[in-house]
Structure formats: C-alpha cells, structure tokens
Amino acid sequence: MAKSLIALVSLAAASVLGPASGQEPPSLCLTEVFEDAAAATSIKAHFLKELARRESGFDSTAKASSSSATGMFQFTTQTWLRVIKRYGERHGLNVESRAITIGPQRAAVGAEAEKHILNLRYDPRVAALMAAELINENRTIMQSALGR
C-alpha cells in the first residue's frame, strides 16, 4: 500500500508540474480513449493522460527491461491478471475474467488464455479502463486508511 500511495502522490504532483520535455501530447484517438475510460470509471481523463505520459510516453507497446511491466500504463503480469479478474466483467471481458484464478500468492490462468489476456495490456482502451479501475481501488484503500 505504501508503494501505491507514493506513486499516486508522485503522479498528483507531476500533473501540477506539466509535461516532461520531449514527449508528444496524445493523439485525438488516445484522447478519446482517456475520455471513454473516465466516463466509465469516474477517474478524470487528464489524470489518466498524465499517468500514461509518465509511465510510457503514450507508447502502448512499451516494455520495461527490468520487469514484466508492459503497455501504456506499465502493468506487470500479476497486477494485470488481478485487475482483469476483478474488473474485466464490468468492461465486457467476461471470458478473460473467468479464466483467471486468484491464489494466495499469485494469479494464474491457463496457457491458452494467458497470451491473449496479457496481450490486452497493449490495447490502449482496455489498459486505460483497467488503470482507472486500479486508481479507484487504490483511492478507496487510501481513503479507508486515512479515515476519509
């Protein structure tokens, strides 16, 4: 939880500071993706845009060299499987959500479905929706911890 809190505080501060040099603003298509995810989840589009800019420079094919983090929002394998399991059905990913089993230590999925589900991290629409759902989840955890 502390890591999530630090990441959210850093993101909030970064959104006040403005864009980093050398990064292009999102295309009209990506702007629509952020607006659609915002409408579906109550997370503001500009917050999602800033997160995508910070995580990947709006690159939906970004891949971290030091972890399994992939896509515009840099979801790791385990985080992605967990958010698809928890929120996928809300966004039409019924089959994918049901294919995932959450164990005490890890999320698991059959080999056939795994590649398809993990490749959804490259889909800006799905990734934005899952990022917004995870932000909502972390916001709820923080509000509860802070007594708000």
C-alpha positions as CSV (number, residue, x, y, z in Angstrom):
1,M,0.0,0.0,0.0
2,A,2.9,2.4,0.8
3,K,4.2,2.0,-2.7
4,S,0.8,2.7,-4.3
5,L,0.4,5.8,-2.1
6,I,3.9,7.1,-3.1
7,A,3.0,6.5,-6.8
8,L,-0.3,8.3,-6.5
9,V,1.2,11.3,-4.7
10,S,4.0,11.5,-7.2
11,L,1.5,11.4,-10.1
12,A,-0.6,14.1,-8.5
13,A,2.5,16.3,-8.0
14,A,3.6,15.6,-11.6
15,S,0.3,16.6,-13.0
16,V,0.7,20.1,-11.5
17,L,4.2,20.5,-12.9
18,G,3.3,19.9,-16.5
19,P,4.6,17.8,-19.4
20,A,8.1,16.4,-19.4
21,S,10.2,17.7,-22.3
22,G,10.4,15.6,-25.5
23,Q,7.1,13.8,-25.0
24,E,4.3,14.4,-27.6
25,P,0.8,15.0,-26.4
26,P,-1.6,12.2,-27.1
27,S,-3.3,11.8,-30.4
28,L,-7.0,12.5,-30.8
29,C,-7.6,8.8,-30.7
30,L,-5.9,8.4,-27.4
31,T,-7.7,11.5,-26.0
32,E,-11.0,9.6,-26.8
33,V,-9.6,6.5,-25.1
34,F,-8.9,8.5,-21.9
35,E,-12.3,10.3,-22.1
36,D,-14.1,7.0,-22.5
37,A,-12.3,5.4,-19.6
38,A,-13.0,8.5,-17.5
39,A,-16.7,8.3,-18.3
40,A,-16.8,4.6,-17.4
41,T,-15.0,4.9,-14.1
42,S,-15.2,8.4,-12.7
43,I,-11.4,8.9,-12.9
44,K,-10.6,12.2,-14.7
45,A,-9.3,11.9,-18.3
46,H,-6.4,14.3,-17.6
47,F,-5.3,12.1,-14.7
48,L,-5.2,9.0,-17.0
49,K,-3.4,11.0,-19.7
50,E,-0.8,12.2,-17.2
51,L,-0.3,8.7,-15.9
52,A,0.2,7.3,-19.4
53,R,2.6,10.0,-20.3
54,R,4.7,9.3,-17.1
55,E,4.6,5.6,-17.5
56,S,5.3,5.1,-21.2
57,G,5.3,8.4,-23.0
58,F,1.9,7.3,-24.5
59,D,3.6,4.2,-26.0
60,S,1.2,1.3,-25.9
61,T,4.0,-1.1,-26.9
62,A,6.4,0.0,-24.2
63,K,8.1,-2.8,-22.3
64,A,10.2,-2.4,-19.2
65,S,13.7,-4.0,-19.4
66,S,13.8,-4.8,-15.7
67,S,10.3,-6.4,-15.1
68,S,7.2,-7.7,-16.8
69,A,5.7,-4.2,-17.0
70,T,4.2,-3.7,-20.4
71,G,1.9,-1.3,-22.3
72,M,1.0,2.3,-21.9
73,F,0.3,2.0,-18.2
74,Q,3.1,-0.5,-17.5
75,F,1.1,-3.2,-15.9
76,T,3.1,-6.1,-14.6
77,T,1.8,-9.6,-15.3
78,Q,0.4,-10.3,-11.8
79,T,-1.2,-6.8,-11.4
80,W,-2.8,-7.2,-14.9
81,L,-4.2,-10.6,-14.2
82,R,-5.6,-9.4,-10.9
83,V,-7.3,-6.3,-12.3
84,I,-8.7,-8.2,-15.3
85,K,-10.1,-10.8,-12.8
86,R,-11.7,-8.1,-10.5
87,Y,-12.9,-5.6,-13.2
88,G,-12.9,-7.3,-16.5
89,E,-16.5,-8.3,-16.5
90,R,-17.6,-4.6,-16.0
91,H,-16.0,-3.9,-19.3
92,G,-17.0,-6.8,-21.4
93,L,-14.1,-9.1,-20.6
94,N,-16.2,-11.9,-19.2
95,V,-14.4,-14.8,-20.7
96,E,-11.0,-13.4,-19.7
97,S,-12.0,-12.6,-16.2
98,R,-13.4,-16.1,-15.6
99,A,-10.3,-17.7,-17.0
100,I,-8.2,-16.3,-14.2
101,T,-7.8,-17.9,-10.7
102,I,-6.6,-15.8,-7.8
103,G,-4.5,-17.8,-5.4
104,P,-3.0,-16.7,-2.1
105,Q,0.3,-15.7,-3.7
106,R,-0.3,-15.4,-7.4
107,A,-3.0,-15.1,-10.1
108,A,-3.0,-17.9,-12.6
109,V,-4.5,-18.6,-16.0
110,G,-4.4,-21.5,-18.4
111,A,-1.7,-21.4,-21.1
112,E,-4.2,-20.9,-23.9
113,A,-5.8,-17.8,-22.4
114,E,-2.7,-16.4,-20.8
115,K,-1.1,-14.9,-24.0
116,H,-4.4,-13.4,-25.1
117,I,-5.1,-11.8,-21.7
118,L,-1.5,-10.5,-21.2
119,N,-1.6,-9.0,-24.8
120,L,-4.6,-6.9,-23.8
121,R,-2.1,-4.7,-22.0
122,Y,-1.1,-3.4,-25.5
123,D,-4.7,-2.3,-26.1
124,P,-5.0,1.3,-25.1
125,R,-8.7,1.1,-24.5
126,V,-8.5,-1.9,-22.2
127,A,-5.4,-0.7,-20.4
128,A,-6.9,2.8,-19.7
129,L,-10.0,1.1,-18.3
130,M,-8.0,-1.2,-16.0
131,A,-5.7,1.7,-15.0
132,A,-8.7,3.7,-14.0
133,E,-10.2,0.8,-12.1
134,L,-7.0,0.3,-10.2
135,I,-6.8,4.0,-9.4
136,N,-10.3,3.8,-8.0
137,E,-9.3,0.8,-5.9
138,N,-6.2,2.5,-4.5
139,R,-8.2,5.6,-3.8
140,T,-10.7,3.6,-1.7
141,I,-7.8,1.9,0.2
142,M,-6.2,5.3,0.9
143,Q,-9.5,6.9,2.0
144,S,-10.1,4.0,4.3
145,A,-6.6,4.1,5.8
146,L,-6.8,7.9,6.3
147,G,-10.4,7.7,7.7
148,R,-12.0,9.8,5.0
